Amino acid sequence: VNLVESGGGLVQAGDSLRLSCAASERTFNDYPVAWFRQAPGNQRVRIAAMADDAAYAYYADSVKGRFTISRNNALYTVYLQMDDLKPEDTAVYYCAADPATPSTYTYWGQGTQVTVSS
C-alpha cells in the first residue's frame, strides 16, 4: 500500500490546515491508521489514530481539542484537520497504516511539512 500525504504548508499561528493521505488500494480500508509528526531534533511521535471502521480515535494530549482525524474509506483517504495551529506544531507530518504496535506501522507516507509562524 502506497500512502501519499498532501496539504502541508506555511501558516500563521491560529490558522487551520487539513492534511490528506491517499492510499493506493482498497486494503487500506482494513487497517487502523495514524498521523505522526517529527520536529527537528525530536523523535517521531504519534499524535492521532483511528480504527479501521472509524469507531475509535486517539489523540495525543498536545493536539487534543485542536486536531481531528477522520477517514473516507470510499476514497481510501485519511485526513487530519488541524485548527488553532501553534508554532510548536511545526514538524513533518506522516500518515501510517497497519500497526503492529502503537508506534510500529507497516505502511508510511513520505511526509508533508507544516510550518507555523508566530
C-alpha positions as CSV (number, residue, x, y, z in Angstrom):
1,V,0.0,0.0,0.0
2,N,1.4,3.4,-1.0
3,L,0.5,6.4,1.0
4,V,0.8,10.0,-0.2
5,E,0.3,13.0,2.0
6,S,-0.7,16.4,0.9
7,G,-1.9,19.7,2.4
8,G,1.1,20.9,4.3
9,G,2.4,24.5,4.1
10,L,3.4,27.7,5.9
11,V,0.7,29.3,8.0
12,Q,0.4,31.7,10.9
13,A,-0.4,30.9,14.5
14,G,-4.2,30.4,14.9
15,D,-4.7,29.3,11.3
16,S,-6.1,25.9,10.2
17,L,-4.8,23.3,7.7
18,R,-6.2,20.0,6.5
19,L,-3.8,17.2,5.7
20,S,-4.8,14.4,3.4
21,C,-3.3,10.9,3.0
22,A,-4.4,9.0,-0.1
23,A,-3.8,5.2,-0.3
24,S,-3.2,3.3,-3.5
25,E,-5.5,0.3,-2.8
26,R,-8.6,-0.8,-1.1
27,T,-6.9,-2.9,1.5
28,F,-6.1,0.4,3.2
29,N,-9.7,0.2,4.5
30,D,-8.9,-2.8,6.6
31,Y,-6.2,-1.1,8.6
32,P,-6.2,1.3,11.6
33,V,-4.4,4.5,10.6
34,A,-2.5,7.2,12.3
35,W,-0.8,10.5,11.9
36,F,2.7,11.1,13.3
37,R,4.9,14.2,13.4
38,Q,8.6,14.8,13.8
39,A,10.0,18.1,14.7
40,P,13.7,18.9,14.0
41,G,15.9,17.1,16.6
42,N,13.0,15.2,18.0
43,Q,11.6,11.6,17.7
44,R,8.6,10.9,15.5
45,V,5.5,10.9,17.7
46,R,2.1,9.6,17.2
47,I,-0.5,12.3,17.5
48,A,-3.7,10.8,16.3
49,A,-5.0,7.4,15.3
50,M,-8.3,5.9,14.1
51,A,-9.7,2.4,13.9
52,D,-10.4,0.8,10.5
53,D,-14.2,1.4,10.9
54,A,-13.6,4.9,12.4
55,A,-15.3,3.7,15.7
56,Y,-12.4,4.8,17.8
57,A,-10.0,7.7,17.7
58,Y,-6.9,8.5,19.8
59,Y,-5.3,11.9,20.3
60,A,-2.1,12.9,22.0
61,D,-2.6,15.5,24.7
62,S,-0.6,18.0,22.7
63,V,-3.3,18.1,20.0
64,K,-6.5,17.1,21.8
65,G,-9.3,19.6,21.1
66,R,-7.5,21.2,18.2
67,F,-6.9,18.3,15.7
68,T,-9.4,15.9,14.3
69,I,-8.6,12.7,12.4
70,S,-11.2,11.3,10.0
71,R,-11.3,8.8,7.1
72,N,-13.2,8.3,4.0
73,N,-13.0,4.6,3.1
74,A,-14.8,5.2,-0.2
75,L,-11.8,7.3,-1.2
76,Y,-9.1,5.3,0.6
77,T,-8.1,8.5,2.4
78,V,-7.5,9.7,5.9
79,Y,-7.5,13.3,7.0
80,L,-6.1,15.4,9.8
81,Q,-7.9,18.7,10.4
82,M,-5.7,21.0,12.3
83,D,-7.2,24.1,14.0
84,D,-5.7,26.8,16.1
85,L,-2.2,25.9,15.0
86,K,0.7,26.9,17.2
87,P,4.4,27.4,16.4
88,E,5.1,24.2,18.3
89,D,3.1,22.3,15.8
90,T,5.8,22.9,13.2
91,A,7.0,19.4,12.0
92,V,7.0,17.0,9.2
93,Y,3.7,15.1,9.4
94,Y,3.4,11.4,8.3
95,C,0.4,9.2,7.8
96,A,0.7,5.5,8.6
97,A,-1.4,2.3,8.3
98,D,-1.5,-1.2,9.7
99,P,0.0,-1.0,13.2
100,A,2.0,-3.9,14.8
101,T,2.3,-1.7,17.9
102,P,1.2,1.9,18.6
103,S,4.5,3.1,17.2
104,T,5.3,0.4,14.6
105,Y,3.3,0.7,11.4
106,T,3.8,-1.3,8.2
107,Y,3.0,1.5,5.7
108,W,4.2,5.1,5.8
109,G,3.8,8.1,3.6
110,Q,6.7,10.3,2.6
111,G,5.7,13.2,4.9
112,T,4.5,16.7,4.4
113,Q,6.0,19.8,6.1
114,V,3.8,22.0,8.3
115,T,5.4,25.3,9.4
116,V,3.5,27.6,11.8
117,S,4.9,31.1,12.3
118,S,4.2,33.2,15.3
